[in-house]
Amino acid sequence: RCNLQAPESGRRTVLLRLALPAGLSYQPGDHVGIHPDNPEDQVQRLLRRMEGLPPRNDLVQLERLRDGPHAGRGRSWVPEPRLPPCTVTQALTHLLDITSPPSPDLLQLLATLNSDPQQQQRLITLGQGVVEYEQWRWAGPSLAEVLEEFPATRVPTALLLLHLPLLQPRYYSASSCPLTHPAELHLTVAVVEYRAQGGSGPLRHGVCSSWLERISYGDLVCCYIRRAPLFRLPDDPRVPCVLVGPGTGVA
């Protein structure tokens, strides 16, 4: 991994070389879906605000109470498939989106768990999802920051594991060719870092690009290839092509 920008540049663009496992292939134009980790500081801040945490190394399994298949047979707890058995820290680090601003529905749910009338009313107002929510959301607060802003909110661990959205993969174009790098796949990644609210707000970092910048040599990157069969050069090299560089990441 190396930074392609000059030392005096205010930006950072990372060239990342991934060693491919045997049997995995790609073509120029394919996309790579990267599953990043959430920032450690955000995970720890959130853990400090959660209640009913199990022991750190204990595996947890989400379950839902559902009706039985036959009338009169009662209800039973069944596994919830959205998360595999894992520790709470693993779920917050690898599987759940904890950095995006909470949705209006989640804010409404947090309002029911808040014991301070003023804080509760503010959460209800934001949870209506209208202009005031959009203005508040512009600052890009993470869930940990929201719980710190509304400290009277008591959040059960199981509730967050069930209601937080899943952490989505980020897609990047392959910026290498298997003819020249048969055992590697290269990514060219602009590190996202900005101040919210038009430059006057808190500093924000892109989840995936920042993670790719700070991982170490030899670390495992969970990823997969998303084929782009319609984005290929013609087999016949004599066929004319129009090449467009719109600045959207075509490497």
C-alpha positions in Angstrom: 0.0 0.0 0.0 1.3 3.5 -0.8 0.0 7.0 -1.0 0.0 8.3 -4.6 -0.3 12.0 -3.6 2.6 14.2 -3.1 3.7 15.0 0.5 2.5 18.6 0.2 -0.9 17.6 -1.1 -3.9 18.0 1.2 -5.5 14.8 -0.2 -4.6 11.1 0.2 -5.1 8.5 -2.5 -4.1 5.0 -1.6 -2.9 2.3 -4.0 -3.8 -1.0 -2.4 -2.4 -4.3 -3.6 -4.5 -7.3 -2.6 -3.0 -10.8 -2.9 -5.6 -13.0 -4.5 -6.5 -16.5 -3.1 -6.2 -19.4 -5.5 -9.1 -19.7 -7.9 -10.3 -16.1 -7.7 -10.1 -14.2 -11.0 -11.3 -10.8 -12.3 -11.3 -8.7 -15.4 -10.6 -5.0 -15.9 -13.9 -3.2 -15.3 -15.1 -5.5 -12.6 -15.9 -4.1 -9.2 -14.6 -5.3 -5.8 -17.0 -5.3 -2.9 -15.1 -4.5 0.3 -16.5 -5.3 3.8 -14.8 -2.7 6.1 -14.5 -2.5 9.9 -16.0 0.3 11.9 -13.6 2.6 13.7 -12.5 1.3 17.1 -13.2 4.5 18.9 -16.8 4.5 17.7 -17.2 0.9 18.8 -15.9 1.6 22.3 -18.0 4.8 22.7 -21.1 2.9 21.8 -20.3 0.0 24.1 -20.1 2.4 27.0 -23.6 3.5 26.3 -25.2 0.1 26.0 -27.0 -1.8 28.8 -27.2 -5.5 29.6 -23.9 -6.3 27.9 -22.9 -10.0 28.1 -19.3 -10.9 29.1 -16.9 -9.6 26.5 -16.0 -12.9 24.9 -19.4 -14.5 25.1 -21.2 -15.4 21.8 -24.7 -14.0 21.4 -27.5 -15.3 19.2 -30.5 -13.1 18.3 -33.9 -14.8 18.6 -37.4 -13.7 17.9 -40.6 -14.9 19.6 -42.9 -16.4 16.9 -46.2 -18.2 16.8 -46.1 -21.9 16.3 -47.1 -23.6 13.0 -50.3 -24.9 14.4 -53.0 -23.1 16.3 -52.9 -23.7 20.0 -49.3 -24.9 20.0 -48.1 -21.7 21.7 -45.1 -19.5 20.8 -41.4 -20.3 20.7 -38.1 -18.5 20.3 -36.4 -19.0 16.9 -33.0 -17.8 15.7 -32.9 -14.4 14.0 -30.9 -14.9 10.8 -29.7 -11.3 10.3 -26.6 -11.9 12.5 -24.5 -15.0 13.0 -23.5 -16.1 16.5 -20.8 -13.6 17.5 -19.7 -11.3 20.3 -21.3 -7.9 20.7 -17.9 -6.3 19.9 -17.7 -8.4 16.7 -21.2 -7.3 15.7 -20.5 -3.6 16.2 -17.1 -3.8 14.5 -17.8 -6.0 11.4 -21.5 -6.4 10.8 -23.6 -3.3 11.9 -23.7 0.3 10.6 -22.9 2.4 13.7 -21.5 5.5 11.9 -24.5 6.6 9.8 -27.0 9.1 11.3 -29.8 7.1 13.0 -33.0 6.9 11.0 -36.2 8.7 12.1 -37.7 5.3 13.1 -34.7 4.5 15.3 -34.9 8.0 16.9 -38.5 7.4 17.7 -37.5 4.1 19.4 -34.8 5.8 21.4 -37.3 8.4 22.6 -39.3 5.6 24.3 -36.1 4.7 26.2 -35.3 8.2 27.4 -36.2 9.3 30.9 -35.7 13.1 30.5 -38.8 14.9 29.2 -36.8 17.5 27.3 -34.5 15.0 25.7 -37.4 12.8 24.9 -39.4 15.5 23.2 -36.3 16.5 21.1 -35.9 12.9 19.9 -39.6 12.7 19.1 -39.3 15.9 17.0 -36.3 14.6 15.1 -38.0 11.3 14.6 -40.7 12.9 12.6 -38.2 13.0 9.8 -39.0 16.5 8.5 -36.9 19.6 7.9 -35.5 19.7 11.5 -34.3 16.1 11.1 -32.6 16.9 7.8 -30.8 19.9 9.3 -29.7 17.8 12.3 -28.6 14.9 10.1 -26.4 17.3 8.0 -23.9 17.2 10.8 -23.6 13.4 10.3 -23.8 12.3 13.9 -23.0 8.6 14.6 -25.1 6.6 17.0 -22.5 6.9 19.8 -22.7 10.7 19.4 -26.5 10.6 19.5 -26.5 8.6 22.7 -23.9 11.1 24.2 -26.1 14.0 23.1 -29.1 12.4 24.8 -27.5 10.8 27.9 -30.8 9.9 29.6 -31.4 7.2 26.9 -31.0 3.7 28.2 -30.4 1.3 25.3 -30.6 -2.5 25.8 -27.9 -4.4 23.9 -30.4 -6.7 22.2 -32.4 -3.8 20.9 -29.5 -2.3 19.0 -28.4 -5.6 17.6 -31.9 -6.1 16.2 -32.6 -2.6 14.9 -29.3 -1.2 13.6 -28.9 -1.5 9.8 -26.3 -3.9 8.5 -22.9 -2.5 7.4 -23.0 -2.5 3.6 -20.0 -3.3 1.4 -18.3 -0.5 -0.5 -17.5 -1.0 -4.2 -14.3 0.0 -6.0 -13.1 -0.5 -9.6 -10.3 -2.9 -10.1 -7.3 -0.8 -11.2 -5.0 -3.5 -12.4 -5.0 -6.1 -15.1 -4.6 -9.9 -14.4 -2.3 -10.1 -17.5 0.3 -8.1 -15.7 -0.6 -8.9 -12.1 -2.1 -12.4 -12.2 -1.9 -13.0 -8.4 -2.9 -9.5 -7.3 -5.8 -7.1 -7.5 -5.1 -3.4 -7.2 -7.5 -0.7 -5.9 -7.0 3.0 -6.2 -8.9 4.6 -3.3 -9.4 8.3 -2.4 -9.4 8.6 1.4 -12.6 10.4 2.3 -12.2 13.0 5.0 -14.3 16.1 5.3 -16.0 18.6 7.7 -19.7 18.3 7.9 -22.1 21.2 7.6 -20.4 22.8 4.6 -17.0 22.8 6.3 -18.0 24.2 9.6 -19.0 21.0 11.4 -17.1 18.1 12.9 -14.5 16.1 11.0 -15.9 13.0 9.4 -14.1 10.0 7.8 -15.2 7.6 5.2 -15.6 4.2 6.9 -14.1 2.0 4.2 -11.4 4.3 2.7 -10.1 5.2 6.2 -10.1 1.5 7.1 -8.1 0.6 4.0 -5.6 3.3 4.8 -4.9 2.1 8.3 -4.8 -1.7 7.9 -1.4 -3.3 8.1 0.5 -5.6 5.7 -0.8 -9.1 6.0 -4.3 -8.1 7.3 -7.2 -10.0 5.9 -9.6 -8.0 3.6 -13.0 -9.5 3.2 -14.1 -8.9 -0.3 -15.7 -10.3 -3.4 -15.8 -9.7 -7.1 -18.9 -8.2 -8.7 -18.7 -8.9 -12.4 -19.4 -6.2 -15.0 -19.8 -8.3 -18.2 -21.2 -5.3 -20.2 -18.2 -3.1 -19.3 -15.5 -4.8 -21.4 -13.3 -3.8 -24.3 -14.3 -5.6 -27.6 -12.5 -8.8 -28.5 -11.5 -7.3 -31.8 -8.8 -4.6 -31.1 -9.6 -2.9 -34.4 -13.1 -1.9 -33.2 -13.1 1.9 -32.5 -13.7 2.9 -28.8 -14.7 6.1 -27.2 -12.9 6.5 -23.9 -14.5 8.9 -21.4 -12.8 10.1 -18.2 -15.7 11.6 -16.1 -13.8 11.6 -12.8 -16.1 9.0 -11.3 -13.5 6.4 -10.5 -12.8 4.6 -13.7 -9.2 3.5 -13.1 
